[in-house]
Amino acid sequence: FVFVKSEYKIIKVKFEDILFCEGMKDYTQIHLRGKTDPILTLSNLKSFGFKLPPEEFIRVHRSFIISLTQIDSIARNEIYIGKNIIPIGDSFKEDFYQIIDWNS
């Protein structure tokens, strides 16, 4: 788990509940399983990514870090997690597909 500051609160977030993280300049939206609203924290995606375990999470786009365990399907250059469609960036494509191959 990781503790996240959001809206004057410190929230405990379990890694297994994280679907994906979306970067928005100096903020990161953390999308959680079973919650409609994401948690917004004042931390950029790069620095927040260092808090996540690298064996469970991978950066797939300039604006997205995803949980490998939450992937439903992959089609063309898109990852489907629930009803969310996450693009795969060109510079992250090779590393992502290499991890997919190892787990296939």
NORJO-V601182 format. One record per residue. RES is the residue in three letters. BURIAL is b if it has 9 or more other C-alpha atoms within 8 Angstrom, else e. Layout:
BEGIN
res=RES burial=BURIAL
res=RES burial=BURIAL
END
This chain:
BEGIN
res=PHE burial=e
res=VAL burial=e
res=PHE burial=e
res=VAL burial=b
res=LYS burial=b
res=SER burial=b
res=GLU burial=e
res=TYR burial=e
res=LYS burial=e
res=ILE burial=e
res=ILE burial=e
res=LYS burial=e
res=VAL burial=b
res=LYS burial=e
res=PHE burial=e
res=GLU burial=e
res=ASP burial=e
res=ILE burial=b
res=LEU burial=b
res=PHE burial=b
res=CYS burial=b
res=GLU burial=b
res=GLY burial=b
res=MET burial=b
res=LYS burial=e
res=ASP burial=b
res=TYR burial=b
res=THR burial=b
res=GLN burial=b
res=ILE burial=b
res=HIS burial=b
res=LEU burial=b
res=ARG burial=e
res=GLY burial=e
res=LYS burial=e
res=THR burial=e
res=ASP burial=e
res=PRO burial=b
res=ILE burial=b
res=LEU burial=b
res=THR burial=b
res=LEU burial=b
res=SER burial=b
res=ASN burial=b
res=LEU burial=b
res=LYS burial=e
res=SER burial=e
res=PHE burial=b
res=GLY burial=e
res=PHE burial=e
res=LYS burial=e
res=LEU burial=b
res=PRO burial=e
res=PRO burial=e
res=GLU burial=e
res=GLU burial=b
res=PHE burial=b
res=ILE burial=b
res=ARG burial=b
res=VAL burial=b
res=HIS burial=b
res=ARG burial=e
res=SER burial=e
res=PHE burial=b
res=ILE burial=b
res=ILE burial=b
res=SER burial=b
res=LEU burial=e
res=THR burial=e
res=GLN burial=e
res=ILE burial=b
res=ASP burial=e
res=SER burial=e
res=ILE burial=b
res=ALA burial=e
res=ARG burial=e
res=ASN burial=e
res=GLU burial=b
res=ILE burial=b
res=TYR burial=b
res=ILE burial=b
res=GLY burial=e
res=LYS burial=e
res=ASN burial=e
res=ILE burial=e
res=ILE burial=b
res=PRO burial=b
res=ILE burial=b
res=GLY burial=b
res=ASP burial=e
res=SER burial=e
res=PHE burial=b
res=LYS burial=b
res=GLU burial=e
res=ASP burial=e
res=PHE burial=b
res=TYR burial=e
res=GLN burial=e
res=ILE burial=e
res=ILE burial=e
res=ASP burial=e
res=TRP burial=e
res=ASN burial=e
res=SER burial=e
END
